[in-house]
Amino acid sequence: MDSETPAGSPARDLAPVRRAGGPRTRIQSPGRTAPQVKSWFRAGFALSVGALLAWHLTDAVLQLTSLLTLLLLAVFVAVSLEPVVAWLVRHGLRRAWSVAVVVVGLAALLAALLAMVIPPVDNEVGALVDAVPGWLQQLHDHQSTLGRIEDHYHLVERVKEQLGHNGSASSAFGGVLGAGQLLLSTVTSTVIVVTVSLYVMAALPVIKTFCYRFVPRSRREEVEEITEEILLRTGRYMLGNVLTSAVAGLATFVWCAATGVPYAGALGVFVALMDLVPMVGSTIGGVVVSLVALSVSLPVALATAGFYIAFRLLEDYLIMPRAMKFVVDVHPIVTVVAVLLGGALLGLVGALVAVPSAVALGLILDAYVFPRIENV
């Protein structure tokens, strides 16, 4: 049969050949490349579809960055308050009532802080409104300081020209509209964080049980132990952070009271709240207090700025890293690097969750990565 087949015919090219120790196979002619073309086409098509899906997924994540950041902050708040809720549950309260007690306590604390901050701000705003007519009168008095400044720089005329410039009305309207949008966005973000935090606090055991079901039963107990350790260290971290923030607020109160800077109590509360954000918050608080100290005198403001520079160095590179090493068992250099990276990636929220994230990463490496490397 094979001898009668002309050389070069398809049947000849696909002649069956028996390999040693194996079944008969057919040898593909070098000129027949249809299967190779189909293979390359499928690979290219799959690669294109995968790249397109990856691009759309990345774009969706970037568009949802703000929402994902709020959800991350809400989960972090819930996990940070979990030790308090768990303590109340261990002492006989149901979990729902424990969450309610924590929320009421935080609301009472917030109300007390607002009661300390709002009266000074209200008094200053009232004093500013009352002083505006006098300032306007002094502008037209050529013997006063403001009058001489007006005669030299013609501030009123420049303001009128700026207001009468084309587009100034729309710019002013846009500024007001932007301020309204910012206020609405802040309120909405606060509501989202509070609501999600409440749900996570109330349902945290159920959420953990559900997540554990994705882990093989043979490793589930180990994963549960690591998760509980991460949650415990996160709670300890927040406790240490609150203590260092309280120290910063108390130091601010003592300094302001000693140097005569007004609103010592309100400024102390403000610095304590800002200091919850590692490294960045203390700087913001120090700048604000130094600006308020300008109302006393320039030397007092300069002394206040120097005080906060020294305090920040002491806190960021001595108190905070050592406290974090004691509370969460993280090396000080890891704390500093984690805060810097978190702040660069997600701003204030990233700086706030940086240390717990470093703790979680360290535990996961110790449990899964390093043992495998040692056994290689």
C-alpha positions as CSV (number, residue, x, y, z in Angstrom):
1,M,0.0,0.0,0.0
2,D,2.7,2.4,1.0
3,S,4.9,1.5,-2.0
4,E,2.1,2.5,-4.4
5,T,1.7,5.9,-2.9
6,P,3.6,8.6,-4.8
7,A,6.3,10.5,-2.9
8,G,5.2,13.9,-1.7
9,S,1.5,13.1,-1.5
10,P,-0.4,13.9,1.7
11,A,-0.9,10.3,2.4
12,R,2.9,9.7,2.0
13,D,3.7,12.7,4.3
14,L,1.3,11.5,7.0
15,A,2.4,7.8,6.8
16,P,2.1,6.0,10.1
17,V,5.4,5.2,11.8
18,R,5.8,2.9,14.7
19,R,8.2,4.2,17.3
20,A,10.2,1.9,19.4
21,G,8.1,0.7,22.3
22,G,5.2,3.0,21.4
23,P,2.1,3.2,19.2
24,R,2.0,4.4,15.7
25,T,2.2,8.1,15.1
26,R,1.9,10.3,12.1
27,I,4.7,12.7,11.1
28,Q,3.5,16.2,10.2
29,S,4.9,17.6,7.0
30,P,7.0,20.7,7.5
31,G,4.8,22.6,5.1
32,R,1.6,22.1,7.2
33,T,1.5,24.9,9.9
34,A,-2.3,25.2,10.5
35,P,-2.2,23.8,14.0
36,Q,0.7,26.1,14.9
37,V,-1.2,29.1,13.6
38,K,-4.2,28.1,15.6
39,S,-2.0,27.7,18.7
40,W,-0.4,31.1,18.4
41,F,-3.8,32.7,17.7
42,R,-5.3,31.2,20.8
43,A,-2.4,32.3,22.9
44,G,-2.5,35.8,21.5
45,F,-6.2,36.1,22.0
46,A,-6.0,34.8,25.6
47,L,-3.2,37.3,26.3
48,S,-5.1,40.2,24.8
49,V,-8.3,39.3,26.8
50,G,-6.2,38.9,30.0
51,A,-4.5,42.3,29.5
52,L,-7.9,44.0,28.8
53,L,-9.5,42.5,31.9
54,A,-6.4,43.5,34.0
55,W,-6.7,47.0,32.7
56,H,-10.4,47.3,33.5
57,L,-9.8,45.8,36.9
58,T,-7.0,48.2,37.7
59,D,-9.1,51.2,36.5
60,A,-12.1,50.0,38.7
61,V,-9.8,49.7,41.7
62,L,-8.4,53.2,41.1
63,Q,-11.9,54.7,40.8
64,L,-12.9,53.0,44.1
65,T,-9.7,54.0,46.0
66,S,-11.6,56.5,48.2
67,L,-14.3,54.0,49.1
68,L,-11.8,51.2,49.7
69,T,-9.8,53.6,51.9
70,L,-12.9,54.4,54.0
71,L,-13.7,50.7,54.3
72,L,-10.2,50.0,55.4
73,L,-10.4,52.7,58.0
74,A,-13.8,51.4,59.3
75,V,-12.4,47.8,59.6
76,F,-9.3,49.2,61.4
77,V,-11.5,51.2,63.9
78,A,-13.7,48.1,64.6
79,V,-10.6,45.8,65.1
80,S,-9.0,48.5,67.4
81,L,-12.1,48.6,69.6
82,E,-12.5,44.8,69.6
83,P,-10.4,44.3,72.9
84,V,-12.8,46.6,74.8
85,V,-15.9,44.8,73.3
86,A,-14.3,41.4,74.1
87,W,-13.6,42.4,77.6
88,L,-17.2,43.4,78.2
89,V,-18.4,40.2,76.6
90,R,-16.2,38.2,79.0
91,H,-17.8,40.0,81.9
92,G,-21.3,38.9,81.1
93,L,-22.6,41.4,78.6
94,R,-24.1,40.2,75.3
95,R,-22.1,41.3,72.3
96,A,-24.8,43.7,71.0
97,W,-25.0,45.4,74.4
98,S,-21.2,45.6,74.6
99,V,-21.0,47.3,71.2
100,A,-23.7,49.7,72.4
101,V,-21.8,50.6,75.6
102,V,-18.6,51.3,73.6
103,V,-20.5,53.5,71.1
104,V,-22.2,55.4,73.9
105,G,-18.9,55.9,75.7
106,L,-17.2,57.2,72.5
107,A,-20.1,59.5,71.8
108,A,-19.9,60.9,75.4
109,L,-16.2,61.4,75.0
110,L,-16.7,63.2,71.6
111,A,-19.4,65.4,73.2
112,A,-17.0,66.4,76.0
113,L,-14.2,67.2,73.5
114,L,-16.6,69.4,71.5
115,A,-17.7,71.1,74.6
116,M,-14.1,72.1,75.3
117,V,-13.4,73.2,71.7
118,I,-16.6,74.9,70.5
119,P,-16.8,77.7,73.1
120,P,-13.4,79.2,72.5
121,V,-13.9,79.0,68.7
122,D,-17.4,80.6,69.0
123,N,-15.9,83.4,71.2
124,E,-13.2,84.1,68.7
125,V,-15.5,84.2,65.7
126,G,-17.8,86.5,67.6
127,A,-14.9,88.8,68.5
128,L,-13.8,88.8,64.8
129,V,-17.3,89.8,63.6
130,D,-17.4,92.6,66.2
131,A,-14.0,93.8,65.2
132,V,-14.7,94.1,61.4
133,P,-16.6,97.4,61.6
134,G,-13.8,99.0,63.6
135,W,-11.2,97.8,61.1
136,L,-13.2,99.3,58.2
137,Q,-13.4,102.6,60.0
138,Q,-9.7,102.6,60.6
139,L,-9.1,102.0,56.9
140,H,-10.6,105.5,56.3
141,D,-8.7,107.1,59.2
142,H,-5.4,108.4,57.7
143,Q,-3.9,108.7,61.2
144,S,-4.4,105.0,62.1
145,T,-2.0,102.2,61.2
146,L,-4.5,100.6,58.9
147,G,-5.2,103.9,57.3
148,R,-1.6,104.6,56.5
149,I,-1.3,101.1,55.1
150,E,-4.3,101.8,52.9
151,D,-2.9,105.1,51.7
152,H,0.4,103.4,50.7
153,Y,-0.9,100.1,49.2
154,H,-4.5,101.0,48.2
155,L,-5.8,97.7,49.4
156,V,-9.5,98.6,49.0
157,E,-9.1,99.5,45.3
158,R,-7.2,96.3,44.6
159,V,-9.9,94.2,46.3
160,K,-12.6,96.0,44.2
161,E,-10.6,95.5,41.0
162,Q,-10.2,91.8,41.8
163,L,-13.9,91.4,42.6
164,G,-14.8,93.2,39.4
165,H,-12.5,91.2,37.2
166,N,-14.2,88.9,34.6
167,G,-14.9,85.5,36.1
168,S,-14.5,86.6,39.7
169,A,-18.2,86.0,40.5
170,S,-18.1,82.5,39.0
171,S,-14.8,81.8,40.8
172,A,-16.4,82.9,44.1
173,F,-19.4,80.8,43.4
174,G,-17.2,77.9,42.5
175,G,-15.3,78.3,45.7
176,V,-18.5,78.3,47.8
177,L,-19.8,75.3,45.8
178,G,-16.4,73.5,46.4
179,A,-16.6,74.2,50.1
180,G,-20.1,72.8,50.2
181,Q,-19.0,69.7,48.3
182,L,-16.1,69.2,50.7
183,L,-18.4,69.5,53.7
184,L,-20.9,67.0,52.2
185,S,-18.1,64.6,51.3
186,T,-16.7,64.8,54.9
187,V,-20.1,64.1,56.4
188,T,-20.7,61.3,54.0
189,S,-17.3,59.7,54.7
190,T,-17.9,60.0,58.4
191,V,-21.3,58.3,58.2
192,I,-19.8,55.5,56.1
193,V,-16.9,54.8,58.5
194,V,-19.2,54.9,61.6
195,T,-21.8,52.6,60.0
196,V,-19.4,50.0,58.7
197,S,-17.5,50.1,62.0
198,L,-20.7,49.3,63.9
199,Y,-21.6,46.4,61.6
200,V,-18.1,45.0,61.7
201,M,-17.9,45.2,65.6
202,A,-21.3,43.6,66.0
203,A,-20.6,40.8,63.5
204,L,-16.9,40.2,63.9
205,P,-17.1,36.6,65.2
206,V,-19.5,35.7,62.3
207,I,-17.2,37.4,59.8
208,K,-14.1,35.5,61.1
209,T,-16.0,32.2,61.1
210,F,-17.0,32.8,57.5
211,C,-13.5,33.7,56.4
212,Y,-12.1,30.6,58.1
213,R,-14.2,28.4,55.9
214,F,-12.0,29.3,52.9
215,V,-9.0,27.7,54.7
216,P,-8.4,24.0,54.5
217,R,-9.5,22.2,57.6
218,S,-6.0,20.9,58.2
219,R,-4.6,24.4,58.5
220,R,-7.6,26.2,59.9
221,E,-6.5,26.0,63.6
222,E,-3.1,27.5,62.7
223,V,-4.8,30.3,60.7
224,E,-7.2,31.1,63.6
225,E,-4.3,31.4,66.0
226,I,-2.4,33.8,63.7
227,T,-5.5,35.9,63.1
228,E,-6.3,36.2,66.8
229,E,-2.7,37.2,67.5
230,I,-2.9,39.9,64.8
231,L,-6.2,41.2,66.3
232,L,-4.7,41.2,69.8
233,R,-1.6,43.1,68.7
234,T,-3.7,45.6,66.8
235,G,-5.6,46.4,69.9
236,R,-2.4,46.7,71.9
237,Y,-1.1,49.1,69.2
238,M,-4.1,51.3,69.5
239,L,-3.8,51.3,73.3
240,G,-0.1,52.3,73.1
241,N,-1.0,55.0,70.5
242,V,-3.7,56.4,72.7
243,L,-1.3,56.6,75.6
244,T,1.4,58.4,73.6
245,S,-1.3,60.8,72.2
246,A,-2.5,61.5,75.8
247,V,1.1,62.3,76.7
248,A,1.3,64.7,73.7
249,G,-2.0,66.4,74.7
250,L,-0.9,66.8,78.3
251,A,2.5,68.2,77.3
252,T,0.7,70.7,75.1
253,F,-1.6,71.8,77.9
254,V,1.2,72.3,80.3
255,W,3.3,74.3,77.8
256,C,0.4,76.5,76.8
257,A,-0.6,77.2,80.4
258,A,3.0,78.0,81.3
259,T,3.7,80.3,78.4
260,G,0.3,82.0,78.4
261,V,-0.9,80.7,75.0
262,P,-4.8,80.9,75.0
263,Y,-7.1,77.9,74.8
264,A,-4.6,75.5,76.4
265,G,-7.3,72.8,77.0
266,A,-8.7,72.9,73.5
267,L,-5.2,72.9,72.0
268,G,-4.3,70.0,74.1
269,V,-7.3,68.0,72.9
270,F,-6.5,68.9,69.3
271,V,-2.9,67.8,69.6
272,A,-3.9,64.5,71.3
273,L,-6.3,63.7,68.4
274,M,-3.9,64.6,65.7
275,D,-1.1,62.7,67.4
276,L,-3.1,59.4,66.8
277,V,-1.5,59.6,63.3
278,P,2.1,58.6,63.9
279,M,4.8,61.1,62.9
280,V,2.5,63.3,60.7
281,G,0.0,64.2,63.3
282,S,2.4,65.7,65.8
283,T,3.8,68.0,63.1
284,I,0.3,69.3,62.2
285,G,-0.6,69.9,65.8
286,G,2.7,71.7,66.5
287,V,2.2,74.0,63.5
288,V,-1.4,74.9,64.7
289,V,-0.3,75.6,68.3
290,S,2.6,77.7,67.1
291,L,0.3,79.8,64.9
292,V,-2.0,80.3,67.9
293,A,1.0,81.3,70.0
294,L,1.6,84.2,67.6
295,S,-1.4,85.9,69.3
296,V,0.8,86.3,72.4
297,S,4.1,87.3,70.8
298,L,6.7,86.3,68.2
299,P,9.2,85.0,70.8
300,V,6.5,82.8,72.4
301,A,5.6,81.5,69.0
302,L,9.3,80.7,68.2
303,A,9.7,79.0,71.5
304,T,6.6,76.9,70.9
305,A,7.8,75.9,67.5
306,G,11.2,74.8,69.1
307,F,9.3,72.9,71.8
308,Y,7.3,70.9,69.2
309,I,10.4,70.2,67.1
310,A,12.1,68.7,70.2
311,F,9.0,66.9,71.3
312,R,8.4,65.4,67.8
313,L,12.0,64.1,67.6
314,L,11.6,62.7,71.1
315,E,8.2,61.1,70.3
316,D,8.8,59.8,66.8
317,Y,12.2,58.4,67.3
318,L,12.3,57.4,71.0
319,I,8.9,57.2,72.7
320,M,6.8,55.8,69.8
321,P,9.2,53.2,68.5
322,R,10.0,51.8,71.9
323,A,6.4,51.8,72.9
324,M,5.5,49.9,69.7
325,K,8.3,47.4,70.4
326,F,6.9,46.7,73.9
327,V,3.3,46.6,72.8
328,V,3.4,44.8,69.4
329,D,7.0,43.5,69.4
330,V,8.1,45.3,66.3
331,H,11.6,46.7,65.8
332,P,11.7,50.5,65.9
333,I,13.2,50.8,62.4
334,V,10.3,48.7,61.1
335,T,7.9,51.1,62.8
336,V,9.4,54.2,61.2
337,V,9.7,52.6,57.7
338,A,6.2,51.3,57.8
339,V,4.7,54.6,58.8
340,L,6.6,56.4,56.0
341,L,5.5,53.9,53.4
342,G,1.9,53.9,54.6
343,G,1.7,57.6,54.6
344,A,3.2,57.8,51.1
345,L,0.7,55.3,49.8
346,L,-2.6,56.2,51.5
347,G,-1.9,59.4,53.4
348,L,-3.2,59.8,57.0
349,V,-5.1,56.5,56.8
350,G,-2.0,54.7,55.5
351,A,0.1,56.1,58.3
352,L,-2.5,55.0,60.9
353,V,-2.7,51.4,59.7
354,A,0.9,51.0,58.8
355,V,2.2,49.5,62.1
356,P,-0.6,46.9,62.4
357,S,0.0,45.9,58.8
358,A,3.7,45.5,59.5
359,V,2.8,43.3,62.5
360,A,0.5,41.1,60.4
361,L,3.1,40.8,57.7
362,G,5.7,39.8,60.2
363,L,3.5,37.1,61.8
364,I,2.6,35.7,58.4
365,L,6.3,35.6,57.4
366,D,7.2,33.8,60.6
367,A,4.4,31.3,60.2
368,Y,4.6,30.4,56.5
369,V,7.5,31.9,54.6
370,F,10.6,31.6,56.9
371,P,9.9,27.9,57.9
372,R,9.7,26.9,54.2
373,I,13.0,28.7,53.4
374,E,14.7,27.0,56.3
375,N,13.6,23.6,55.1
376,V,14.9,24.1,51.6
